[in-house]
Amino acid sequence: MGEFEGQIVAVTGAGAGIGEACAAMFARESATVIALDVNEAGLETLATALKREGLNIATMRLDISDEACVESVFSAIEKQYGRLDVLVNSAGIISFEKFPEHTQVGWDKIMNVNIRGTYFCSRFAGMMMRRQHSGAIVNISAGAAKTGGMNPSPAYIASKGAINSLTFHFAVQLAKDNVRVNAICPGPIDTSMIEKQAHLPGTHGNGRDNIIAAVPLGLGQPDDIAYGALFLASNRRARYITGEILDINGGLVMD
């Protein structure tokens, strides 16, 4: 019996990477998990594996950049389950266009997913949580929001900084409704995003090794972030924590 037994947990970006790890971990803590992504093949793979373990998971296609789609999905969640206890906003995209060549098209694509999508999901989940007078939201930001980043584009860094600010705003707005809102800033995590960064044009030597060498504890795993999400979502372990930006970065940024 896990800590989240009886709770309904929605995870965006659950088709791969950090979102997939979060969905699996909450399911293994006895939550009923609703895995959300545009990557339907990834969702199917995740659901098949977790159902084989006898865990409770449902999947729904969600384009977080589409407000109408987000509203429809969260309305369906409320209609089917009657509540939402935890939202993990993990969906996001990255790009590596450099300043000053970074284009408006590239800028808008990142912003439409990373910040608009996080806002839309938090908005509709937050309204549901406000009605039930309980809940927790965990946003997945990035260490680059605090450091300026090494390789990601200006839009990616700005979008993650905006997620941190949005976390503060929702934490203030929803506190009186007994809803906590926090975020995690991951360091380099062993996902497809790292592989893209390691093979950028102009990368000298082994890009992956260079990334690992920059972090005192080396490259992190998706589960490292999922454990942080589990902690921040816990009403037992983190009931007095809201508006926190938690660094999980292997010592890349120390404060």
N, C-alpha and C positions, 0 to 999 in steps of 0.2 A: 504494500500500500504506500503510494507516494504522497508527498505533501500537497500536490495539486489535484488530488482525487475530487471529482465532482465539479471541477472548474472548466470553463470554456476558454480556450486560448487560441487566438488567431495570430498567425505568423506570415508576414509578407516576405516575398523573396525566398520561399521555402523550397524552391525547385533545385537549389544548389548552394554550396558554400556555407556561410554563416547561418543563413536562414534555414537551410536544411538541418544543420546541427541543432539549432534552437528548437525546431519542430520535433525532432527525434527526442531531444532531452526532456522537453515538457511531456511528451507522450509517455516516456519511461518513468515520469513522476506521476503517472496516473491521470493526467489531464485528458480531456477530449480536445484534440488539436484540429484546427481548421487551417490547412496549409494553402496558401494563396500565392499565385505567381502567373505570369504569362507563359512560363515554360511548362507546358502541360505534360511533356514527356518526363521532365524531372520530377514533377508532382506524382506521376503514376509510379515511377521507380521507387520514390520514397514511401508512398502509401502501400505498395506491395510488400516492401521490406518490413514496415512496421506492423501491418496486419498479420504477417507471418509470425510476429512475436506476440500476437494477441492484443495489440494496443489499439486505442481508439483514435482514428484519424479520418478526416474527411478532406476532400480537395475541392477547390473552386478556382476557376480561371479569373484572374484579376489584373487589369491594367491600371496601376495606381495613378497614372498621369491623366486618366479619364474620370472626371468628377462624377459623371452620371453612372459609370460602371462601378465606382467605389460606393456610391450611395445605394445602388441596387444590391451589391454584394452584402453590405453591412445590414441592410434591411432584411435580406434573406436570412442572415445569421440570427438576427433578433427574432424573426418569425419562427424559425426552426428550433432555436435553442432557448429563447426567452431571455438571454442575458449574454454578456461578454465580460469575463473576469480579467483577462490579460490580452494586450495587443503588443506584439513585437514588430516594430517597423524596421525590417531588415532589407527590403528591396531597394536596390540602387544600381547605378551604372557609373563607370569611370571612363575618362578619356585622357589623352596625353598631349593634346595640342598645347603649344607653348605660347607664352606672351612674347611679343605682341601679335603673333600670327593667329591666335585663337579667334575663330569667326563667330558671328552671331548665330549661325545655324548650329554650330557645336555648343555654344553657350546655352541656347534655348533647349536643346535636347537634354542636356544634363539637368538644367533647372526644372524642366517639366516632370522629370521622373523623381529626382532626389528631394527637392524641396516641396514642389506642388504635391507630389504623391504622398510624402510624409504628412503634409498638412491635411490633405483630403482624408486620409485614413484616420489620423488623430481626431479630426473634426467629427466624423460620423461615429467612430468608436467612443469618443469623449461624450457626445450627446447621449449615447446609450448608457454609458457608465454614470453619467450625471443623473439620469432617470432612476437608476437602481441604487445610487448613492454608494458606489464602491467600484474599485477597479485599479489597474496599474497599466501604464504604458511605458515601454522601453524602446527608445530610439537608438538605432545603430548609426553613429556618426563616424568620425575618422580622426586619427592622430594628426593628419595633415591640416585639420581645422585649427590646430594650436601651433603648428610649426611652420606653416606655409608650404609644407610638402617638399619632396625631392623631384618627382617626375610628373605627378598629376597636373591636369590643366587648371587654369585659374577658376573656371566654372565649377569644377569638382570641389576645389578647396573652399570656394565661396558657398557652395551648396551645403557642405558639411558644417561650416561655421553658422549658417542660417539654421540648420537643424539644432545646433546647440542653443541658439537664441530662442527658437521655437519651443524647445524643451523647458526653458525658464518660464516662458509666457504661459504655456499650458499648465505647468506646475502651480503657478500663482492662481490661474483662473479656476482650476479644478480642485484645489486643496479643500475648499469649504464643502465640496461634494464628496469628500473622502476618497478622492482619486489621486494617486501618486504618479508623477511623470519624471522619468530619469533617462539618461542616455549613456552609451558606452562609446569611448573613442578607442577603437582597436589600433594596435600597431600592425606591422607586417604579418599577415596571416596566410597560411598555405592554401590559397584558393586560386582560381583561374585569373583573378586580378593581378596576383603576384607574378604569375607566369607571363602575362602580357607585359608587365613592367620590366621583367628580367630580359625580355627579348626586344626591347625598343631599339630602333635604328640608332647607331652611335654608342650603344652600350659597350664598354670596354671589358674584355675578358668575360668571365662567367658572371652575368648579371645577377643571377640568383645568389651565388656565393657572396657577391658584394652587398646585397641587401641583408643577408644573414649576418655578415661581419659587422654591420652597422648597429646591430641590436645586442645588448649585453647577454640576454637570455636566448638569442637566436630567434628563428622563425616560429611564430605561434601557430596553433591549430584551431580550426573552427570551434571545437569543443571548449577551448579556453574562453571564448566570447559567450558561448551558450551558458556556461556556468555562471558568468557574470549576469546574464539576463535572468537566469533562474533566481539568483540572489535578489536582484532589484525588484523582481515581480513578487517576491515572497512577503506576505503580510505578517509572517512570523519573524523573519530575519531582518526585514528592511521596512517595517511599518512606519518608522520615523525618518525615512529618507525620501526626499522629493527635491527636484531641481538639481540633482547631482549629475555631473559629467564624470563618469568613472573611466580612468585610464587603465586599459589592459594592453600593455605594449612591450612587455619584456624588458623594461628599463630604457626604451628609446627616448622617452620624455619622462623626466623625474621632477615632481613638484611637491 
